[in-house]
Amino acid sequence: MPQTGRIPTGGERLVQCLEREGVECVFGLQGGAVMPIFDALYDSKIRLIQVRHEQGATHMADGYARATGRPGVVLVTSGPGATNTVTGLLTALMDSVPIIVITGQTVSPMLGKDAFQEADVTGITYAVVKHSYLLKHVNDIPRVLKEAFYLATSGRPGPILIDVPKDISSAKCTAPFVDEVDLPGYHPAARLDAAALDRAAAALARSQRPVLYAGHGAVIANASRPLLKLAEKLQAPVVTTLLGKGAMPEDHPLHLGMFGMHGTAYANRAVADCDLIMSVGGRWDDRITGKLSEFCKDAIKIHIDIDPAEFNKIVRPDISLLGDARLALEDLLPLVRPCNSADWLKQCAAWRKQFPLRYAKKGGLRAQHVLDRLDKLGGRDCILTTDVGQHQMWAAQFCLTTKPHHWLSSGGAGTMGFGMPAAIGAQFGCPDKKVWAIVGDGGFQMTMAELATAAVHKLPIKVLIINNGFLGMIRQWQDLFYDQRFTAAALEGNPDFVKLAAAYGIKGWHIRRAGDVDRVLKAAMAYNDGPCLVDAEVVHQENVFPMIPAGASLREMLVERPRHKLEKPAGST
Amino acid sequence: MSPTAFERTTEQPPSLATPAEPAAQPVHTISILVRNKPGVLVRVALVFARRGYNIESLVVSADVADGEFSRMTITCSGDPETLEQIIKQVTKLVDVVHAIDHTGQAVIETEIALLKLKCSLSQRTEILQIAEHYRAKVVDYGSESLILRIYGASEKLDNVVALLRPFGIVELVRSGKILMARALETT
């Protein structure tokens, strides 16, 4: 800390602001234009986590934020350092995650003059931030930092970018700290509409086949407790989106699991046949609605969301409740009474029995088997992160999430390479938890440089590679829809991941046979001397089912590989 | 928005060529009160651009509070569902105080245009008759050219342009529509 009386530099003031916001750690990578801020961290109690690539830093901050509910902070340099954060910003924006990305910038007089490592970073990132700043005056630092943390974490959370020219981080800052924000265009706290709450309660009272659908908003708002109470009081089954996993204990009898494209068959049947569906912080994503004109055509739709722009975006709700998901459910609880849903629950239970999740036990090592065993061997109590693709869907299906903030996955953006750095961030935020990164061999190689970051800090994350030597979901689509023309799906040239881990001094195991699964997973679970890695070499021919082809209706769900050739899906991807 | 979205050229702009025909998509006028911050115009424009909505005219000017806020008046056309999303997404921007679609509302609206005509002396009588009828003012009287200034409703300007087009308009600059809600309604 600077001595009393000494005027701090902009960089020092910025770091002091971070300290005042309670920031524990910053994920960063040095560079010329950001050196004054890194220099200020030298004297700070904030822990600096040096990464190997800026994208990794953003996913670490993201994983930290998802696991703890507190904003994650990234510090990178100008130009390529800053542009490397774009993927992480998109990932955070799509999934409403509060991260703050501070980028160095060339000196103010050189802005727009193609200076070395200059990029129009605010311009490049407009579309992937909740809000952003290009600092013009050193004395704006306290106000901008205060606003940034407030904006990132309030309302619908999201990423904030602050671009700091080097002359500003070097100049003397005389501005005092700021405790209040003045943002006349920003009104995140909506009061719940009592009339709409009454109408929602009345609609629930009339429903005989209700479904509660929890999205990421339910997790972000910490709405788990009132959601569970509401489901039990109503006797209504609950389904979640991929990111809603953990909003309600997945082993609860009223929980039907994830619905949507690769959701459980029973969850999708329930959604297809319900007479009322209530979204709690979900946004009716195309992964879950399938063909929109067929989606819950005759069901009453209630939509709870903190973002008014979500109403009527995809679905026109019969009743919209603007506000915080937890507060909305708490207000709704005393207004509702049990639904007449005994027959409906019986029907849902019958579907669960009729269409269980299953996989072949013979014919080589299956990803589902590995993930099923991880769940049974304690995975349920761990924080799980994933990449994107087949392994992600299998993990969502077989690894049950019983607590909020324990399932961290890139949903909206579908960012490969998210899993391992997100696990690092989550582990920094939750040192007492076991953290598993479940990744594919494709995604893992996009950010595996961060193995060094995990190794340096002896971070006990566990990396489970579901290694089928392919971009598995691409292979699956080519198999089902592209006449098995497997273009650019095989990952030729994959390294031996266990040897790779060893090169970083990281413990590793192979799993090649079903018989090895329990032994290795137990060993990895017990390993606490830094990071470890499990390379599960699974068969590559396996496809993820159930599956609703993109753009098809929920009723067109495939529970197994169809005999006939499939048309190319109408939906996007 | 297409690169030429802000431009109105003298070469047959569709909305000017056929002023009498109704537009294929309804035209909306949106008034946006924004904080006077760098980048706010880009943020607003991106909301439109991302959804393929064409901005037909855009006026940005100071608000009554000195320097802190600005006004944007945007006319655009497209389907109403997309516009509903756009207005909500614009409203969500941190620097936007409010965005109001005034379509169908009682408003005072006006626009100003400057027209440059290349015309011989023999054509002037007729041009000046049209100008007088529409209360256009001759602001530049050259030996081979005239510049007319005209203001009023955008439709009126469309009509004048259509009437004068045969005389050879060489340049046309329009301010874009500005409007204000009547009485004490908020713009």
Interface residues (C-beta under 8 A of the other chain):
Chain A: T122 G123 Y126 A127 K130 H131 S132 L134 K136 L151 L183 P184 G185 Y186 D307 P308 A309 N312 K313
Chain B: V34 R35 P38 G39 V42 R43 L46 R50 E81 E84 Q85 K88 Q89 T91 K92 L93 V94 D95 V96 V97 H98
